[in-house]
Amino acid sequence: MVLYSGLAENDDAGDMVNLAEAAMKKGYQVNIFLCGNGVYISRSKSASRPDNSISESLVSYLEAYKVGERLKDLARMGANIASLSLNEHARGIDALPLQKGLRNGNIAHTFCDFLLGSDVFLVFGH
């Protein structure tokens, strides 16, 4: 599976995690490659939230869509999850720690290995 979308763009991250969980529960091996804005879910913490005009109810709503903990659960279940280092660097998040069980990846090796080792290839995002 490849995820291009971030959390706030649409439901792609949550849908991908739901499908990955269901596939793993059925005994399938799952590979997840995060790229584009999808790399934002690879990190275990983010910069502190400054005072802004976002209401607390909207923040609570957005927080519910964060799937980082569920990614760690997938990794514990045996999913291979990698995040594109180039995109992390471009978005300024490469210095933040990765979620436990995830790894950095690249197109030449990680993505190609996932692609060539998969029977089904799904892309989430735009």
N, C-alpha and C positions, 0 to 999 in steps of 0.2 A: 504494500500500500504506500502511496505517496500522498503527503499532505502539503498543499501550497497555501492554504488559507490560515489566517490567524483566528484567534478566539472571537474577536468582536466583529468580524466581517460577516459571518453566517454560521450555520450549524455544522459545517463540515468537520471540524475537529471532534465534536461530540459524536457525530454520526460515524466517523472513522473508528473511534475508540469503541463505540457500541458494537460495530461489526467485528472488530478485532477480538473483543471479549467473547462474542458468540462463536466465532470461528475456533478460538482456542479451547473453549469449553467442549466443542465437538471433536477436538483432537488434532486440529490443523496447526501447522507451524505458521507463524505470522512474522513477516518482516515489515517494518515501518521506516520510511525515509522521510524526514522532515526537511522541507526546503521553502524558499520564499518566506512569507510571513508565518508559515507553520513552525519555523525554528523558535518562535517566541515561547512555545510550550515546552521546550527542551530544558529550560533553566529552572532551578529550584527556588530562586528568589529574584525579585526585581527591585528596582530603585524604589525608595519610599515615595508614597503618594503625596504630592504637594497639595496645599490647599487649592481647591479649584471650584468650579461651579457645578460639579457633578453631585447630584443629590445622593444621600445615603441609600435610599431605596434603589436607585439605579446601580450604584456600586454593588449592593447586595445581589441584585439580579445578574450583573456581569460576573461576579465572583462565583456564582453557581455554575457557570459554564466552563470554568477552568478545569482542565482535565489532567493536570500534572500528576496528581496523586494516582489517578487511574493508569497513567502511563507507567508509573513505577510498579503498580500491580501487574500490568502486562509483562513487564520485564521480569518480575519475579516468577511469573507463570512460564517464562521461556521465550517470549517474543524478542526478536532482534530489532532494536530501535536505534537509529542513527540520525544525527542532525547535521546538516550541511554546514561545515565550518566557514566556508566562504560567505554564506548568507548571514551567519551569526556575527561575523566580523563587520560586514557591511551595515548591520543594524545596531552595532555597538553593544552587543550582549555577550560577546565571547569571553569576557573576563568573569562573568557570573558563573557559579558552579552548575554543572549539569545535574539533571535529575538522576537519582541513584538508579543504576542499571542501564542508562543510556550511554551512548558513545558519540564522539565526533566522527564525521564521515566526509567523503568526497565523491565526486561524480565518477572519476576514473576507476576506482576500486569498489567502494562500498555500494554505490547505486547499481553499478553493473553486476556485482555479485548478487545483490538482491534480485535484480531483474532476471538474470540468467538462471537463478536457482528457484524461481517461482513458477507455478503452474497457472496462476491467475494473477493479473496485475491490475490494480484499481488505483485511480487518481482522484483525489478529493481536492477541490479548489478550482480556481480559475486563473 
